[in-house]
């Protein structure tokens, strides 16, 4: 039975480590207000300038451990995750005692709630799972059987019950900020722009690859590119939706629109002459 439990625990460990690493990378790479990263996990115990590098290092370690569990058939690849979760359990216990206001940062910014018994218990449960996997020499993904699926489902339910992040996720979904107030990095909007038909239609006339100016108005991000003929091309990228709208207008030296996309939005017509 222990071998079956270990086989069921292995995919849980891999997914948990991978998810923790990816969310930490996303949090570290996201534009955050000053001091946010320094309030997540063990980074609170070190100078603020080291908070981001520490988050990157922890994320890469988790991704490496997840990869090792999947592809490396060596005892070290199975015992290292057990040691990692054991250290994490102690760190969370110590963090709860020394800095009760800090979040665990286990899954990035969504783990900003103060460390409690649930976070510490989850780390202890993962330590037990990892130790069992190491003792039973479980490797690779297990064959899908009814018994294995049942134990895997039970482990997932246990971890979800011990995850305070669920409350935070539900709260964010219920009270999601409107598009006008949601943060959106300019780089993401620029990537959406460069994948659009409007960009391909005007790319041949642009004199630079990077915008000379950019700004945000409500749910739109505007980019200005110098173009041929002493003109500028102003692109407007909508910041919501799975397929956001993109509008384009050519603005002359006098600040007036000389040509624009026939589908352009009213906000583009009104904002472009004033901003230009």
N, C-alpha and C positions, 0 to 999 in steps of 0.2 A: 504493500500500500504506500509506503514512503516513497518508493520510486515513482509511483503514479502521481503523488502530490508534488514531487520535485519536478516531474515533467510538465505538470500543469502550471507550476510557479514560474518556470523559465520564461515563457512569453510575456508574463506579467512584468517580470523584471526588465526584460528588453524594452518593452513599450514604455514603462515608467522612466527608465534611464534616457531613452531617446526623447520622450516628451519633455522631460526636465531640461535636457540639453538644448533642444530647439527653442523652448520658451525663454530660457535664459539668454540665448543668443539674440532673440528678437527683442527682449527687454533692454539688453546692453546696447544694441544697435539703434534703438528708437530714441528720438529726441525727447528727453524727459526734463522736467523742471529740476533746478539745482537741488541736490540733496536726496532725491528720490532713491537712487541706487544705494546710497549709503545707509538706507533704512531697511535693506533687504538682506536677510541671512547673516552669515558671519562677517560680511563686509562692514557691519556697524562697529566691529571691534578693531578696525584699522582706519588709517587716515582716508578721508573722502576721495583723494586723488587716486587711490588704489582700488576703489570700489568697482569701477568698470572693468579693469584688467582682471580682478579677482573673479568677477562674474563670467568673463570669457574663459578663464582657465577652468573653472568648475564645469562650465558647459561642455568644453572639449573633453574633459575627463569623463563625464557621463556618456558622451557619444562614443568615446573609445571603449569604455566598459561594455556598452550595449553591443558594439561591433564584435568585441572579444567573445562575448557569450554566444554569439551566433556562428562565428567562423573559426575560432581558435579552439582546438581540442587539446587543452593543457590545463592542469590543475590551477595554475596561477590565474588563468582567465576566469575561473569560477570562484576562487577565493578572494580576488581583488574586489568584486562587487560586495561580498559579505563584509570585508573590511571597510569599504566606503560607507555602506549604510550603518555600520556600527559606529564609525566616527561621526556620521551625520546625527545619529541618535544622541550621542553625548553632546555634540555641539548645540543641538536644539535644546536639550535639557539645561545646559549652561547658559544659553542665550535667554531662555525664559526666566532664569534666576537673575542674570545680570542686567538684561535689557528687556523688561517685559513689554515695552512699547514697540519693539521691532518685529517685523514679519519674517517668516522663515525663508522666503524667496525661493522655495522649492520648485515652483513653476513660474518663475519670473514675477512680473508685476502683479499678477492675479493672486499671488501668495503674500499680499501685504498685510493681512490680518495678524495681530499679535500672536506669537507662538503660544500654543496651548497644549493640553493633553492629547488632543486629536492629532496634531502634527507630530508630536513626539511618539505617540502610539503607532502612527503609520510608519515612521522610520524604523521603529522596533520590529514591526511586522515584516517589513521588507528585509531587515537584517536576518530574521528567522528564515524567510523564504530563500534568501541567497545562501545562507549556511546549509540549508537542506539540499539545495541544488549542488553545492560543492561536495557535500558528503556523499551524495548519491551519484556523483559524476554525470549529471544530466547534461547532454550536449544537443545542440540543434533544436529545431522545432519538433515537438512531439507529434506522433500520429494522432489524428483526430478520432477519439473514441467517446462513447457516452460518458464513461467514468472520468476521463481526462477533462472533457468539456464541463462536467459538473463541478469538478474541483477548481477549474479555471474561473468559472462563473462565481463560485463562492469566494475566491480570492479577490476578484474584481469588486464584488459587493462589499467585502470587508474594507478594502482600500477606499472605496467611495464613501462609506460610512465614516471613515477616519479623515476625510478630506474637507477641511473648512473652505477650500476654494469653491466647492459646489454652491455654497450660500452666496459667495461673491459673484459667481457667474450668473446665477438666477437673478440676483439683484440687478446686475448690469443689463440683462435681457429685458427685465420688467421696466427698468427706468433708463432705457437707452436714450442718450442725448440726441437731439435733432441734428440733421446733417450740418446745419450752420455752426454748431458748437463742437462737432467731433474733430479731434486732431487728425491731420493728414499731412505727412511729410511731403515737401515739394518734389522730392525725387520720385515718389510713387506716381504723382500726377504727371510728371514729365515722362515717365515710362509709358503711361497710358497714352500720352500725346503722340509719342514717337511710333506707337503701334497703330495709329489711326489713319484713315484715308485722307483726312485733311492735311496731316503732316506730309504724306507722300505727294500730295498735290502741290504743295508749296515748297518742298525741300530743295528743289532745283534753283529757286530764286534767293534762298537764304545765304547770307554772307558769313554766318558763324554757326557753330554747332551748339553753343551754349546761349541761353537767353541773356539779353542785356538788362532786362528788368523783369520782375515778377511780383505779383501781389495776389491777395485773396479777397474776394467779396462774397460773403455768405457761403453759398454752396458751390462756388466756382473759383478755380485757380486760373489766373491769367499769366501768360508768358509773352514777352516781346522779343522778337528777333529782327536784327537789321537785315534789310533785303535790297535787291538791286533797284536802281532808279531812285535813290534817295527816299526810300519808303521803309516801312516797318510792317512786319506781319504779326498781328496780335492773335494768339490762340487762347481760347477759353475752354477749360476742361472741367466738366461736372464732377463733383467729388462723391457722388452717391450712385448706387446701382451697380449691377454686375457688368453692364455694358454702358459705361458713362458716355454721355454725349460730348462731342468735341466740335467747337465752332472756330472759324477763322475769319479774319478781316485784314485787308491791306490798308494801312494808314499812311497818308501823305505827309510831307514835311509841315503842312499847315495844321496837322492834327485832325483832319477830316477823313472819314472813311471813303476810299476811292473804289473799293470793291469788297464784297463780303459774301460769305456762304449764304445761299438762298434760304437755308434752314436755320440761320442764326437766331439766337434767343434775344429777346428784348433787352435783357441785361447787358449783353454784349454791345448792342447798338448805343445804349445810353452811357455805358462806362468807358468805352474805348476813346471817344473824343475828349472827354474830361480828363482821363488818366494820362492820355498821350500828351 
